């Protein structure tokens, strides 16, 4: 079967564009929901990214997560590990969308609801899977040839993004176990929102880089 150079180029472009699109969606998510809520509904910054489910940006928040999940499901990596991780990340992203976080009113009256607990579990697994992509899958190199300078630079970005996601997850979890009076004082600065936003941006930058939108090999 003859395959033209143009057809090969088209396939490579689609493969890289797929990763770049996932990255762009991740980068856009915190900006779209927070600025959209502020401009369209005069809603201030929420305690977390997930709290935008309970604002006028609910459909946008859920929609972006579903699109990210779809792209992760259709992502095909170099081996079975990539495909399994992509499928799991899809399930976790959809879980985050389908099981909303407990809103602040319910937290004060009856604590975190079962759907909220499921949301936290799915969110943690989602970020852990994305960190796994960045730290272990994206950094792989062809053992038959030495990595290029650009590849080594990309690997540094992947590792930085992966560790950033892990640190943000840990810090957000630590905040949840702080005494109520400390949470109240620190909560005014929306630490969980900023930690989640940073983790999502790290996810987006990692995939954007994997699509070779930056530091592309010659």
N, C-alpha and C positions, 0 to 999 in steps of 0.2 A: 504494500500500500504506500503510495507516494503522499507525503505530507509537505506542503509548501512552507517556505520560511515564514511567510506572512501568517499562515495558520498557527505555526508554532509560537510566533511572537504574540498572536492574539491570545493563545492559551496561557502563556506566561503572564501577560498583562492581566488577564482575568484572575489568575491565581494570586498575584500580588495585590490586585485591586480589592479582592475579597478581604484580605487581611487589613488593608488600609481602611476599608469601609468600617470594619469592626472597631478599629482604633478611633476613627472619627466619631462614631456613635458614642463611644465611651467618653471621649473628650467633651462632646457636646452635652451629654446628659446633665451634669450639675449646673451648667450655664443656662440651658434651655428651661429647666424646671424652676430654678430660682429667679432668673430674670423675667421669665414669663409670668410667674405668680406676682412678682412685684409690679410689672408694667400693666398687665391685663386685669389683675384682681386686687392690686394694692395690698398684697399679702407679704409680710416681712419674712426674713430668713427663718426657716423652721429649725427645730431641734436636731433634725437629721434629714438626709436626702429622702429617706423612706416616708417621712411625715408629709411630703408633698402629695402623697396619695389622698390625704384628707383636705386638699385644697382644690382650687379650680383647675389645677394642672394634673389631676388624677389620670385622665385619659392619655395625656402626653407621656407621663411617667410610665404607665403600664405599657403603652404602645412602643416606646423606645426599648423597654426590657424585652418585649416579645420579638422585636426586630433583631436585637442583639442575640437572643436565643436562637432565632431562625438561622442567622448567619453562622453561629457557633455549631449548630447541628449540621449544616451543610459544609462545614470546614473539613477539608481533607489534608492531613499532614503527610509527613514522610513515612510514618509507620503506624502500627496499630495503637500505640500509646497516644499519639496525637488525636486519633479519631475517638478513642474512648474518653479522653479528657474533654474534647469538644462536645461530645454527647452529654457528658455529665454536667458541664458548664451550662449547656442549654437547659437541662432539667432544673438546675438550681436557679437560673435566671427567671424561668417561668414560675418557679415556686415563689421567688421574691415578689413577683407581680401578682400572683393569685392569692397569696396569704398576706394581707396588709398588716403593717405594724399597728400596734395598739395606739389609739390616739391619746392625747394628753389627759382628756377628761376621764376616760376609762381607767387610765393608769392611777389617777388620784382616788377614784371611787372603789375600784375592785381589782386593781393590779393589772399585770400583763395578761391578756386573753390568750386562749390556745392558738388562735390564728397568729397572734403576735409572737408567740414562742416559735411556731413553725417558721415565721418570717425570719427571725433571728438565726435559726439553724440554717435555713437556705442561704441567707446572706453570707454567713460565715463560710459555708462550704463553697459558695460561688467565688469569693475572694481567694480562698485557699487554692482552688483549682486554677484560677487565673495566675496566682503567684507561682504555682507549679509549672504552668506554661512558660512563664518568664525565666524562672531559675533553672529549669531542667530540660525543657523541650526546645525553646528558642535558642539556647546556647550551644546546642549540638553542632558539631562540625564534621565534615566528611573526613574520615580517618585516612583516606587514600591521598590526601593532599593537604598542605599547610593552610591554615586560615588566612584570608587576606587581611590587610590592615583595616579595611572598612568593617569586615566581619568582627574583628576583635573590638572595634569601637562600638559596634552594635551590641555585642555581648555585654559590654560594660553598662550600656543603657538598660538592657534586659534585667541584669542583676540589680541595678539601682531601683528599677521599677518594682521588681519582685520583693525586695527587702522593704521598700516603702510600703507596699500593700500589707505585708506581715506586721510591720511596726504599727501601722494605723489600726489594724484589727485588734492588736493587743491593747493599745492605748484606749480605744473605744470600749473594750471589754472592762478594762481597769476602771474607767470612769463610771460604769454601771454598778460597780461594787463599792464605790466611795460612800461615806456616810451622807445622809440626806442633806445636812446643812452645808456640807462642802459641795455637793452636787448643785444645790440651789445657788450658791455664790458663783461657782464656775460656770454653771449652765447659762448664765446671761450672755456669755461669750460664744455660745453655740459650738462647743468643742467637738461634739460628735458629727455635726454637719460638716465642719472643716476637715475632720479626719476622713470621713467618708468621701467627701469631694476630692481630697488629695489621693485617696486610694483609687477612686474611679479614674482620675486623670492619669495616674501611673499605669493603670490597665490600658487606657487609651493610647498613651505614648508608646508603650511596649508593642502593641499590635500595629500601630502606625509605623513604627520603626521596622517591624517584621515584614511589613509590606514594601519595605525599601523605598518609602516615600522620602526618607532622608538616609544619608550614608549608603547610597546605592553602589554596589560593585560596578566597575566598568564593564 
